[in-house]
Each structure stands twice: as structure tokens, then as C-alpha cells.
Amino acid sequence: MKKVALVMAFLLIFTLTACSSKTEASEPKETKDNSGGNGFVYEPKMPVPKDLPVYPGAVLWSEVEGAWEGADSGNWMWLYNSEGSGNEIVEFFKTELEAMGFEIGTAHATQEEFGVSDVDFIVAVGFLDDGISDPTPDTPGRGYMITLNLEAWENRSAKAPVEPENPDPGYVYEPGRAIPEGLPVYPGAVLTFDTEVWSAEGTAWMWMYEGAGSAKEILEFFQAEFEKLGFEIEETFADDFEVFLHDTTETVHLGWSADESDDLSRLGYMITVNLDGWDNR
């Protein structure tokens, strides 16, 4: 339920902002479609970034400027109609964003609501009230909105992990940035990747580990360790496949979403730290 509440908090921000007088959705223009016939093809004021994932077959019908309040730089929202269900849309964007190097903070579909967001709030996907009566996560024909922090999207430094072609049994990954002194590491977990991530304030860095424990074991370990360090934990979630945690100061984020092929007793985890917040805590 905490995870659902977090998703709804994101979507509430989007909904309230989209309804404000300064962020009215634009009307579609009637133009020629690509087949030469007459039809409504929406021409956005802000072009959709070429590398931004679009659900297969989805049709853009409007946009909202400045749709995500509280960030330091410009944000934009695009609205789409699609034939997909909430579950299908969530799975698509979760897979696409993870392949681009994003750490997923939320990915959930329940009844009418669904949403996907990365931990740094660069990109978020949410549901639209499309007038379908009593939809479930598997009801097709759902619309969605995707909100982007434009500056962070352009400047992101996400990169794909690179593994040796012929792994050496003694190979030890050397991170691009040293792990902060005092940052807990799950016993037996192996560091496999790290990268800088966008942060609204200061510098943030993410380290990825494999071969830890179950999602619930990982959550229990880090919740206990961070509380020992004086952090107040704001949100936690763990089931068989996913784990999520962050503190009230947004200094530490922990997350992982497993695939069905993963060993659920030895999942990995990604931990993101605001380095300025960590040093000044």
C-alpha cells in the first residue's frame, strides 16, 4: 500500500498541475496524415525527444507545459491514447527505461491507476482518466501521460553496464567513484556498476550490486542500518520481486525490480546517494 501511495503522490502532482491555468492542454490541429488522407494529427509545440520511448501504436493528442512543479528546470508532459492495458504500459516503460540505465523507483498497476517513475524524477508515466468504467490493470485501450524534466533528460549521464567478454574469476569491478565512507553494503553483495545520476541539488551517484539476498532481507538490512546512522525512513516496500526505500531528506534511495528468471533468494540492488547530503548529514 505504501508503494501505491507513492505512485498516487506523483500522479496527484501531475493532475493538479495539468489543471492549473498556466498549463492548459493544447488542442489538436487538423492536417494530412502520412497516408495522404484527412485526419487529426497532433503537432506538438515541444517535439517529443527522439530517444523517449513511446508505447507501440500510441497516438499523441496533446501536451502540457511546465507539468511537474517543484523542479529547477523546465518540464513537459505529452498525452497519448493507446490500445495497451495498464500492466502492458507499465511493463513496456519499465523495460525501456531500465535498458537506458535508469533506476526505477516505482512501477505499479492497480485497478484504474498505473505509473512508472525513476528514482530521480527525470521521467514519469501516469494514467489518464479516459472514461472507461471500472478498469482493471488488464483492461485495454488505456491512455497515458509521460512527464519529462527536459534539462535532466538531455544532460543525463546514464550508461549501460559493461561486462568483460571473458570474465576473470578474480575480476573486481573498479567503480568510477569510491563508495562513500560509512555507506552500508549488504553482506556478500558484489559491486558491478556505478554512474552519476541527475539531482536537483548537489551531486548524486548510483552503485549497483548483485548477489545479495531476498527483497525483504535487503529491505530489513538497509532499514536497520540507515536508522542506526540517524536517517528517518519515509517510504519502504518489498515483495518477492521488488524492493524500495528512501529517507525523508532524499539523501539515500534503494531500489530493485527483478526479472522472472532471477534467483529471488539472491537479488541485487541499486543504491543512489546524494553525496552533498551524505557528507553534511
Backbone bond lengths (Angstrom), bond angles and torsions (degrees), N, CA, C in turn:
res aa  C-N    CA-C-N  psi(-1)  N-CA   C-N-CA  omega(-1)  CA-C   N-CA-C  phi
1 M - - - 1.453 - - 1.522 112.05 -
2 K 1.357 117.40 -32.89 1.459 119.33 178.54 1.512 110.77 -64.38
3 K 1.337 115.61 -37.28 1.462 118.73 179.92 1.522 110.30 -66.35
4 V 1.325 116.76 -41.00 1.462 120.40 177.61 1.519 109.83 -61.30
5 A 1.325 116.23 -42.00 1.464 119.81 -179.88 1.510 111.43 -61.88
6 L 1.331 117.55 -37.84 1.459 120.78 179.31 1.517 110.91 -66.04
7 V 1.320 116.67 -43.62 1.463 120.22 177.19 1.519 110.12 -59.60
8 M 1.326 116.23 -44.90 1.455 119.53 -178.23 1.522 111.51 -65.69
9 A 1.334 117.37 -31.72 1.466 119.67 177.18 1.511 110.69 -63.07
10 F 1.350 116.18 -42.34 1.463 120.00 177.85 1.529 109.96 -62.11
11 L 1.325 115.34 -46.42 1.454 119.47 -175.33 1.520 111.51 -68.51
12 L 1.339 117.28 -30.88 1.451 120.14 177.22 1.519 110.57 -64.40
13 I 1.339 116.40 -39.74 1.463 120.40 176.52 1.521 109.81 -58.66
14 F 1.347 115.33 -46.45 1.457 119.94 -178.28 1.527 110.69 -62.34
15 T 1.333 116.39 -45.13 1.456 120.82 -174.63 1.519 111.32 -66.38
16 L 1.333 116.74 -46.14 1.457 120.19 -179.62 1.513 111.24 -62.91
17 T 1.320 116.37 -41.05 1.456 119.93 -178.57 1.518 110.64 -69.42
18 A 1.339 116.73 -41.40 1.463 120.27 -179.13 1.519 111.57 -62.97
19 C 1.337 116.62 -25.71 1.459 119.90 -178.80 1.517 112.84 -88.77
20 S 1.329 118.31 -5.86 1.458 120.21 -179.12 1.518 110.27 -72.83
21 S 1.339 115.86 158.68 1.464 120.46 -174.53 1.504 112.83 -66.09
22 K 1.334 117.99 -24.68 1.460 119.17 -176.05 1.519 112.58 -89.26
23 T 1.329 117.14 -1.51 1.460 118.78 -176.58 1.512 110.87 -129.44
24 E 1.297 117.55 45.11 1.455 120.71 -179.78 1.518 110.49 -71.63
25 A 1.340 115.60 138.62 1.460 120.23 179.17 1.513 109.96 -67.39
26 S 1.328 115.45 143.26 1.460 120.94 -179.92 1.516 110.74 -79.44
27 E 1.331 116.18 155.48 1.454 121.77 177.62 1.521 110.30 -89.14
28 P 1.363 117.78 145.23 1.457 119.75 178.53 1.518 112.00 -70.04
29 K 1.327 115.80 153.20 1.455 122.01 176.82 1.523 109.73 -103.92
30 E 1.336 116.50 143.94 1.454 120.21 176.80 1.523 108.69 -85.15
31 T 1.325 116.10 121.41 1.457 121.49 -178.62 1.517 108.72 -139.72
32 K 1.328 114.59 -178.89 1.460 120.00 173.12 1.519 108.93 -82.61
33 D 1.339 116.44 135.72 1.454 117.14 175.30 1.525 109.22 -84.60
34 N 1.351 115.65 177.14 1.457 120.06 -173.63 1.521 113.16 -67.08
35 S 1.314 116.07 -19.67 1.461 118.62 -178.61 1.521 111.97 -86.71
36 G 1.338 117.56 -4.68 1.454 120.85 179.49 1.506 113.65 95.50
37 G 1.349 117.96 -6.98 1.446 120.49 179.21 1.511 111.32 -88.54
38 N 1.342 116.04 167.66 1.456 119.99 177.77 1.525 109.34 -79.83
39 G 1.313 116.46 140.17 1.453 120.05 178.87 1.511 110.03 -174.73
40 F 1.316 116.41 169.57 1.447 121.51 178.55 1.522 109.03 -92.12
41 V 1.306 116.69 113.89 1.460 122.86 176.28 1.516 107.17 -120.64
42 Y 1.317 116.41 116.11 1.459 119.65 -176.02 1.530 110.80 -75.63
43 E 1.324 116.42 131.21 1.457 122.47 177.80 1.526 108.31 -110.39
44 P 1.337 118.58 103.20 1.465 120.57 -174.85 1.526 112.83 -71.82
45 K 1.331 115.62 148.13 1.465 120.32 172.93 1.524 110.12 -66.50
46 M 1.330 115.75 -39.64 1.458 121.29 177.00 1.528 108.27 -105.31
47 P 1.340 118.29 109.16 1.464 119.91 -179.52 1.529 111.53 -57.77
48 V 1.308 116.08 141.33 1.461 120.66 175.92 1.528 108.53 -67.21
49 P 1.339 119.35 128.07 1.468 120.40 179.10 1.522 111.56 -54.26
50 K 1.337 116.35 139.70 1.461 120.99 -175.11 1.522 112.76 -60.15
51 D 1.345 116.82 -31.82 1.458 119.19 -177.35 1.525 113.10 -95.60
52 L 1.328 118.14 6.05 1.463 120.37 176.90 1.527 109.30 -79.02
53 P 1.340 118.82 123.56 1.466 119.98 -179.08 1.529 112.18 -61.43
54 V 1.322 115.74 141.62 1.465 123.22 174.62 1.524 107.13 -125.86
55 Y 1.328 117.03 129.49 1.462 120.25 -179.64 1.529 109.45 -58.04
56 P 1.342 118.27 135.00 1.471 121.32 -176.21 1.532 112.40 -53.40
57 G 1.325 115.57 125.97 1.457 121.44 178.05 1.518 115.03 82.71
58 A 1.338 117.91 -4.14 1.465 120.36 -178.96 1.528 110.67 -68.28
59 V 1.335 116.21 147.82 1.466 122.53 -176.98 1.527 109.25 -118.64
60 L 1.322 116.08 123.29 1.460 121.69 177.21 1.524 109.90 -71.75
61 W 1.352 116.96 131.12 1.465 118.68 -179.92 1.529 114.07 -128.85
62 S 1.336 118.37 -10.92 1.456 119.04 176.69 1.524 109.86 -167.84
63 E 1.338 115.84 177.54 1.458 122.15 179.63 1.521 108.52 -151.78
64 V 1.330 116.04 160.41 1.458 121.95 178.65 1.519 107.89 -137.12
65 E 1.326 116.93 125.24 1.459 121.85 178.40 1.521 110.33 -83.59
66 G 1.348 115.76 143.04 1.459 120.32 176.15 1.508 112.78 60.62
67 A 1.366 115.92 42.95 1.459 120.00 -170.09 1.515 114.34 -82.05
68 W 1.316 118.76 -6.42 1.469 120.75 -175.51 1.514 107.49 -128.00
69 E 1.306 118.33 93.77 1.454 122.10 -175.76 1.520 110.85 -74.65
70 G 1.320 115.84 155.95 1.449 120.80 175.22 1.506 113.90 97.28
71 A 1.329 119.13 -7.20 1.460 121.36 178.38 1.523 109.25 -94.08
72 D 1.343 115.74 162.78 1.457 120.33 -175.53 1.522 112.91 -80.00
73 S 1.324 117.94 -23.12 1.457 119.97 -174.59 1.520 110.14 -127.01
74 G 1.359 115.96 173.72 1.450 121.00 -173.26 1.514 113.62 -61.70
75 N 1.325 115.35 144.48 1.457 122.04 177.42 1.519 109.49 -129.23
76 W 1.322 115.58 155.30 1.464 120.69 -177.20 1.521 109.08 -144.84
77 M 1.325 114.90 145.76 1.463 120.98 177.56 1.521 109.59 -123.17
78 W 1.343 116.21 135.22 1.461 122.49 173.39 1.520 108.49 -115.98
79 L 1.339 116.98 139.97 1.459 123.13 -177.31 1.525 109.75 -111.84
80 Y 1.336 115.50 132.79 1.459 121.45 -175.96 1.530 111.11 -127.81
81 N 1.337 115.80 146.55 1.456 122.75 162.53 1.520 107.92 -95.95
82 S 1.327 116.93 146.75 1.461 119.51 179.13 1.519 109.80 -149.30
83 E 1.322 115.81 170.75 1.462 122.21 175.58 1.522 111.04 -99.42
84 G 1.323 117.50 0.37 1.455 121.07 -175.67 1.518 113.34 -81.67
85 S 1.330 115.42 161.60 1.462 121.86 173.51 1.529 108.95 -90.66
86 G 1.323 116.49 169.93 1.458 119.79 176.74 1.513 111.94 -57.75
87 N 1.335 116.97 -45.13 1.465 120.61 179.18 1.525 111.46 -61.20
88 E 1.326 116.89 -42.58 1.463 120.71 -178.15 1.526 111.49 -67.42
89 I 1.320 116.65 -40.88 1.465 120.41 179.62 1.526 110.31 -65.94
90 V 1.329 116.58 -44.23 1.468 120.62 179.05 1.520 110.76 -61.39
91 E 1.326 117.36 -46.85 1.466 120.46 -178.56 1.522 111.02 -63.07
92 F 1.338 116.90 -40.41 1.464 120.42 179.63 1.524 111.11 -60.78
93 F 1.331 116.93 -52.14 1.466 119.48 -175.77 1.525 111.74 -70.83
94 K 1.301 117.67 -35.61 1.467 120.05 176.57 1.523 110.13 -59.91
95 T 1.333 116.69 -46.64 1.465 121.41 -179.96 1.523 111.37 -64.59
96 E 1.333 117.04 -46.15 1.463 120.93 -177.38 1.527 111.90 -65.12
97 L 1.320 117.24 -44.41 1.464 120.11 -177.49 1.525 111.76 -70.08
98 E 1.325 116.91 -37.39 1.467 119.14 176.35 1.522 110.62 -64.26
99 A 1.340 116.73 -37.84 1.467 120.02 178.40 1.529 111.41 -64.93
100 M 1.335 117.07 -24.15 1.466 121.54 178.58 1.523 112.09 -87.65
101 G 1.336 117.03 -1.44 1.456 120.83 176.85 1.511 115.41 99.72
102 F 1.336 117.91 5.59 1.457 120.09 -179.62 1.527 110.91 -80.53
103 E 1.314 115.74 143.20 1.459 121.92 172.14 1.521 107.92 -90.66
104 I 1.323 116.54 119.37 1.457 120.95 -176.02 1.526 109.99 -80.66
105 G 1.335 115.31 128.27 1.456 120.04 177.74 1.513 112.28 -93.21
106 T 1.336 117.38 -38.87 1.454 122.20 178.40 1.519 109.62 -139.51
107 A 1.323 115.90 143.86 1.465 122.46 174.80 1.520 106.27 -156.55
108 H 1.325 116.57 103.03 1.461 118.23 -170.61 1.523 111.18 -152.08
109 A 1.328 116.31 146.43 1.464 122.56 173.69 1.519 108.00 -138.05
110 T 1.333 116.14 125.80 1.460 120.13 178.91 1.516 109.21 -150.08
111 Q 1.319 117.37 121.17 1.459 122.92 -176.13 1.532 109.86 51.40
112 E 1.333 118.28 -123.13 1.468 120.63 -177.78 1.527 111.86 -74.25
113 E 1.326 117.23 -34.63 1.454 121.01 -169.90 1.524 112.33 -83.02
114 F 1.329 115.77 144.02 1.457 121.40 167.92 1.520 108.10 -152.96
115 G 1.320 116.12 156.44 1.457 119.21 -179.20 1.509 112.54 -169.03
116 V 1.325 115.68 153.04 1.464 123.98 175.38 1.526 107.01 -138.46
117 S 1.336 117.19 135.05 1.460 120.48 176.61 1.516 109.20 -149.21
118 D 1.339 116.04 145.83 1.464 119.09 172.28 1.524 108.92 -83.53
119 V 1.334 116.52 162.71 1.458 120.64 -174.00 1.523 112.83 -67.18
120 D 1.323 117.80 -21.18 1.462 120.77 -177.70 1.525 112.85 -99.65
121 F 1.354 116.28 5.38 1.461 121.74 175.01 1.529 112.88 60.09
122 I 1.321 116.57 34.13 1.460 120.55 174.32 1.520 109.72 -78.74
123 V 1.327 116.19 -38.96 1.461 120.98 -178.17 1.526 108.81 -139.46
124 A 1.333 115.94 140.71 1.461 120.80 178.09 1.518 109.43 -146.01
125 V 1.321 115.77 139.94 1.462 123.20 177.64 1.521 107.60 -115.23
126 G 1.327 117.34 134.52 1.453 121.04 179.53 1.515 111.62 -138.00
127 F 1.329 115.44 168.11 1.461 120.98 -177.56 1.520 110.67 -83.59
128 L 1.321 116.22 157.66 1.458 123.22 172.94 1.524 109.07 -111.94
129 D 1.311 116.45 145.94 1.462 121.71 173.15 1.523 107.33 -77.32
130 D 1.340 116.07 91.56 1.459 120.25 -172.59 1.523 113.67 -99.05
131 G 1.333 117.43 15.91 1.454 120.71 172.79 1.513 115.28 78.92
132 I 1.332 118.25 7.37 1.460 120.98 178.12 1.523 108.89 -77.28
133 S 1.324 117.28 131.09 1.455 121.81 -177.42 1.524 111.12 -77.70
134 D 1.325 116.93 124.32 1.463 124.22 175.50 1.531 112.96 49.17
135 P 1.325 118.69 55.63 1.469 119.63 179.15 1.522 111.88 -69.97
136 T 1.320 115.55 153.37 1.463 122.88 172.57 1.524 107.46 -113.67
137 P 1.337 118.45 173.22 1.465 119.76 177.48 1.526 113.71 -59.89
138 D 1.345 117.48 -18.30 1.464 120.81 -178.40 1.531 112.98 -103.70
139 T 1.325 117.94 4.73 1.464 120.81 178.04 1.526 109.93 -71.10
140 P 1.338 119.03 125.21 1.472 120.64 -179.12 1.524 111.94 -77.51
141 G 1.334 114.94 173.52 1.453 121.02 174.89 1.514 114.51 76.16
142 R 1.343 117.28 29.92 1.462 120.83 -178.08 1.529 111.83 -89.00
143 G 1.317 115.85 139.05 1.453 121.11 173.54 1.519 110.24 -88.57
144 Y 1.328 115.93 159.52 1.466 119.22 177.48 1.522 110.09 -145.49
145 M 1.330 115.02 158.85 1.464 121.87 173.25 1.520 107.92 -119.67
146 I 1.317 116.36 143.68 1.458 120.77 177.58 1.522 108.03 -125.65
147 T 1.320 115.66 125.18 1.460 122.45 -175.74 1.516 109.38 -112.06
148 L 1.335 116.06 138.18 1.458 121.46 -172.17 1.523 110.50 -132.51
149 N 1.324 116.14 135.05 1.459 121.26 165.56 1.521 105.71 -83.54
150 L 1.312 116.99 104.27 1.467 121.72 -168.72 1.524 112.64 -62.02
151 E 1.324 116.75 -45.81 1.463 119.63 -177.70 1.521 110.97 -66.26
152 A 1.328 116.49 -43.81 1.460 119.66 -179.77 1.524 111.35 -65.82
153 W 1.344 116.85 -36.35 1.465 120.26 178.31 1.523 110.69 -62.06
154 E 1.324 116.65 -44.39 1.463 120.69 -178.93 1.524 112.14 -69.56
155 N 1.328 116.78 -32.65 1.461 120.38 -173.53 1.518 113.73 -100.44
156 R 1.337 116.76 3.09 1.460 118.57 -176.09 1.524 109.75 -59.99
157 S 1.313 114.93 149.10 1.465 120.20 -178.31 1.515 110.89 -114.48
158 A 1.361 115.78 20.41 1.460 118.26 179.77 1.514 110.61 -60.30
159 K 1.293 116.43 141.93 1.453 121.82 -179.95 1.515 108.84 -141.62
160 A 1.311 117.13 157.15 1.458 121.28 -178.85 1.516 109.98 -82.28
161 P 1.345 118.46 137.85 1.452 120.05 176.31 1.521 111.06 -60.72
162 V 1.313 116.40 142.32 1.456 121.80 178.97 1.520 108.81 -116.18
163 E 1.315 115.87 122.46 1.449 120.67 178.43 1.524 109.49 -105.78
164 P 1.320 117.98 146.82 1.461 120.56 178.34 1.522 110.87 -59.72
165 E 1.362 116.67 142.39 1.463 119.89 179.03 1.522 110.69 -63.96
166 N 1.318 116.74 -39.67 1.462 121.83 177.37 1.523 108.09 -122.56
167 P 1.327 117.21 86.41 1.455 120.14 -174.03 1.526 112.62 -56.62
168 D 1.302 115.22 132.52 1.458 122.57 174.66 1.523 107.75 -84.69
169 P 1.345 118.24 128.84 1.470 119.38 179.67 1.527 112.16 -53.73
170 G 1.331 116.18 -26.93 1.456 119.79 -179.92 1.517 113.71 -96.45
171 Y 1.347 117.07 9.08 1.459 121.21 -176.71 1.526 110.83 -64.41
172 V 1.314 115.96 132.61 1.462 122.29 177.24 1.524 108.20 -125.21
173 Y 1.318 116.52 123.02 1.457 120.71 -179.28 1.522 110.38 -67.42
174 E 1.331 115.89 131.14 1.460 121.62 177.35 1.530 108.67 -102.84
175 P 1.326 118.28 111.01 1.469 119.96 -175.98 1.519 112.37 -69.48
176 G 1.330 115.10 152.84 1.454 120.02 176.46 1.514 112.27 -68.95
177 R 1.330 116.26 -24.39 1.461 121.42 176.74 1.517 108.30 -136.86
178 A 1.324 115.40 133.90 1.459 120.14 -178.16 1.525 110.93 -61.61
179 I 1.321 116.16 145.22 1.460 121.56 177.79 1.526 108.75 -66.48
180 P 1.328 118.46 132.04 1.468 120.58 -178.33 1.528 112.01 -56.11
181 E 1.304 115.30 141.78 1.459 120.27 178.67 1.524 109.74 -61.98
182 G 1.325 115.38 128.57 1.452 120.72 179.09 1.514 115.03 91.86
183 L 1.351 118.24 -6.88 1.468 120.07 179.12 1.524 109.29 -70.62
184 P 1.328 118.56 123.12 1.461 120.29 -178.87 1.533 112.28 -62.85
185 V 1.321 116.13 144.30 1.462 123.56 173.95 1.523 107.36 -125.80
186 Y 1.326 116.95 130.24 1.467 120.12 -179.11 1.526 109.28 -62.40
187 P 1.322 118.36 132.58 1.468 121.26 -177.37 1.528 112.44 -54.67
188 G 1.325 116.66 124.63 1.458 122.31 177.66 1.511 114.86 87.32
189 A 1.327 118.88 -9.36 1.468 121.32 179.90 1.525 110.31 -69.75
190 V 1.348 116.13 147.21 1.464 122.26 -175.68 1.527 109.39 -114.32
191 L 1.331 116.76 125.30 1.459 121.89 178.00 1.527 109.56 -71.19
192 T 1.357 116.68 129.39 1.467 120.35 -176.99 1.525 114.12 -126.01
193 F 1.345 118.45 -11.99 1.463 119.29 -173.89 1.518 109.42 -169.39
194 D 1.355 116.29 150.69 1.462 120.25 172.37 1.517 109.47 -152.48
195 T 1.328 117.04 156.32 1.460 121.90 178.80 1.517 109.89 -163.27
196 E 1.323 116.02 152.92 1.457 120.50 171.16 1.524 108.59 -74.27
197 V 1.316 117.30 144.19 1.458 122.28 177.50 1.518 109.06 -127.66
198 W 1.346 115.90 156.88 1.458 119.92 -177.64 1.519 110.66 -68.11
199 S 1.334 115.20 143.44 1.457 121.32 175.34 1.521 108.43 -141.39
200 A 1.329 116.93 140.62 1.463 120.94 178.48 1.518 111.16 -65.79
201 E 1.326 116.79 -28.38 1.457 121.47 179.68 1.523 109.49 -136.04
202 G 1.327 116.86 127.46 1.452 120.91 175.73 1.515 113.33 73.52
203 T 1.328 115.27 -164.16 1.463 123.17 -178.23 1.520 109.74 -106.96
204 A 1.330 116.76 133.51 1.464 121.59 178.12 1.519 109.40 -122.41
205 W 1.329 115.85 145.60 1.463 121.44 -178.05 1.525 109.34 -137.92
206 M 1.339 115.34 143.51 1.456 120.69 179.37 1.523 110.41 -116.66
207 W 1.341 116.92 135.34 1.462 123.43 173.30 1.523 108.27 -118.70
208 M 1.331 117.11 136.94 1.460 121.92 -178.83 1.526 109.91 -114.33
209 Y 1.324 115.27 135.03 1.461 122.23 -178.55 1.523 109.89 -123.39
210 E 1.320 115.99 153.50 1.463 122.17 174.37 1.523 109.30 -126.51
211 G 1.345 114.80 164.05 1.459 120.44 173.93 1.507 114.41 67.64
212 A 1.342 117.32 42.08 1.461 120.23 178.96 1.535 109.26 -93.30
213 G 1.327 117.68 -114.72 1.459 121.06 -179.77 1.507 110.91 -132.45
214 S 1.326 116.65 -159.82 1.458 120.06 175.22 1.526 108.66 -73.17
215 A 1.329 116.07 164.53 1.465 119.86 -178.61 1.528 111.14 -58.55
216 K 1.319 116.86 -42.43 1.465 120.04 -178.55 1.523 111.13 -69.74
217 E 1.330 117.67 -36.12 1.468 120.23 176.93 1.527 111.12 -66.12
218 I 1.331 116.06 -40.92 1.469 120.43 178.45 1.525 110.20 -62.64
219 L 1.331 116.53 -45.38 1.462 120.20 -179.90 1.525 111.18 -61.64
220 E 1.337 117.15 -47.06 1.465 120.62 -178.88 1.523 111.14 -60.59
221 F 1.341 116.79 -40.77 1.466 120.62 -179.22 1.521 110.75 -63.28
222 F 1.333 117.03 -51.98 1.460 119.73 -174.60 1.524 112.36 -72.13
223 Q 1.318 117.72 -34.33 1.459 118.59 177.25 1.525 110.06 -62.12
224 A 1.335 116.10 -44.20 1.467 119.95 179.06 1.526 111.57 -64.96
225 E 1.351 117.09 -43.29 1.464 120.67 -177.34 1.525 111.87 -67.07
226 F 1.325 116.94 -43.03 1.463 119.43 -179.33 1.527 111.65 -68.61
227 E 1.326 116.84 -35.73 1.461 118.95 177.11 1.523 110.75 -66.30
228 K 1.340 117.63 -34.61 1.469 120.59 174.97 1.525 110.91 -62.17
229 L 1.342 115.88 -33.18 1.464 120.82 -179.44 1.527 112.66 -81.72
230 G 1.331 116.60 -1.20 1.458 120.58 176.53 1.513 115.23 95.99
231 F 1.338 117.79 6.19 1.460 120.19 178.69 1.530 110.51 -78.06
232 E 1.327 115.73 142.94 1.454 121.55 171.91 1.521 107.95 -97.80
233 I 1.322 116.82 116.25 1.461 121.41 -176.17 1.524 109.38 -81.47
234 E 1.339 115.56 130.28 1.466 120.55 -176.61 1.519 112.51 -98.98
235 E 1.337 117.77 -44.30 1.466 121.15 -176.38 1.519 109.65 -135.08
236 T 1.329 116.36 135.78 1.466 121.51 174.02 1.519 109.07 -139.71
237 F 1.318 115.29 151.09 1.466 120.84 174.93 1.520 108.58 -158.90
238 A 1.321 117.01 141.02 1.464 121.05 173.76 1.520 109.15 -156.84
239 D 1.344 115.77 133.06 1.456 121.25 167.10 1.522 106.40 -133.93
240 D 1.320 118.98 -158.43 1.463 119.78 -177.47 1.521 112.56 -65.14
241 F 1.343 117.39 -31.40 1.461 121.09 -170.94 1.526 114.68 -108.75
242 E 1.319 117.98 -21.95 1.462 119.84 -171.53 1.524 111.81 -132.38
243 V 1.327 114.48 151.49 1.461 121.10 173.88 1.523 107.75 -141.25
244 F 1.330 116.13 143.75 1.463 120.72 -178.40 1.516 108.95 -152.72
245 L 1.347 115.85 140.24 1.466 121.53 178.12 1.519 108.91 -157.15
246 H 1.332 117.37 140.87 1.464 119.78 165.99 1.518 109.36 -153.02
247 D 1.339 115.65 157.11 1.460 120.48 -176.38 1.522 110.39 -96.10
248 T 1.328 116.16 172.50 1.459 121.08 -175.13 1.519 112.84 -69.60
249 T 1.336 118.10 -22.80 1.468 120.91 -178.34 1.519 112.67 -93.45
250 E 1.344 117.58 0.58 1.466 122.42 -178.45 1.533 111.68 61.02
251 T 1.339 115.91 29.87 1.466 119.85 178.23 1.519 111.20 -84.39
252 V 1.319 117.62 -38.30 1.465 121.17 -178.20 1.527 110.20 -126.81
253 H 1.340 115.07 137.09 1.461 122.96 174.21 1.522 107.57 -128.89
254 L 1.320 116.24 135.03 1.460 121.75 175.92 1.516 108.16 -124.44
255 G 1.337 117.88 135.14 1.452 119.47 179.38 1.513 113.07 -158.57
256 W 1.338 115.84 157.13 1.458 122.51 173.64 1.516 109.05 -168.56
257 S 1.332 116.29 138.95 1.462 122.39 173.35 1.519 107.47 -127.79
258 A 1.324 116.93 117.75 1.459 121.66 -174.08 1.520 112.11 -86.42
259 D 1.331 115.87 154.90 1.457 122.61 169.55 1.519 108.91 -89.66
260 E 1.336 115.92 161.49 1.461 119.60 -179.43 1.521 112.11 -63.02
261 S 1.336 117.21 -24.81 1.463 120.97 -178.45 1.527 112.84 -82.96
262 D 1.333 117.64 -8.99 1.464 120.63 -177.56 1.524 111.61 -72.29
263 D 1.327 114.98 151.21 1.460 121.44 171.99 1.523 107.14 -75.91
264 L 1.321 116.99 108.17 1.462 120.53 -173.26 1.519 112.99 -69.71
265 S 1.328 117.03 -12.17 1.465 119.95 177.65 1.520 111.97 -88.27
266 R 1.354 116.42 -10.64 1.466 120.36 -179.36 1.530 109.94 -139.31
267 L 1.316 115.48 62.31 1.458 120.55 179.24 1.526 110.64 -76.20
268 G 1.320 114.99 164.12 1.454 120.00 172.53 1.521 110.18 -95.71
269 Y 1.319 115.34 -173.11 1.462 120.31 174.63 1.520 109.39 -158.03
270 M 1.337 115.54 155.57 1.461 122.80 174.73 1.518 107.75 -117.80
271 I 1.313 116.82 130.11 1.457 120.72 -179.69 1.523 108.91 -122.30
272 T 1.327 115.86 123.84 1.461 122.66 -179.00 1.522 108.87 -110.90
273 V 1.337 115.87 133.03 1.466 121.40 -175.77 1.525 109.81 -126.87
274 N 1.321 116.38 129.92 1.459 120.76 168.08 1.524 106.03 -79.02
275 L 1.324 116.69 108.67 1.459 121.14 -169.81 1.524 112.21 -65.30
276 D 1.322 117.62 -37.99 1.463 119.99 177.41 1.527 110.64 -64.83
277 G 1.325 115.60 -43.44 1.456 119.60 178.32 1.517 112.02 -63.64
278 W 1.352 116.20 -38.08 1.465 120.58 179.28 1.529 110.64 -65.34
279 D 1.318 116.89 -45.63 1.469 120.68 -177.13 1.524 112.37 -69.41
280 N 1.329 116.76 -28.69 1.469 120.38 -174.71 1.522 113.66 -103.00
281 R 1.318 117.15 9.63 1.463 119.51 -176.42 1.533 111.44 -67.24
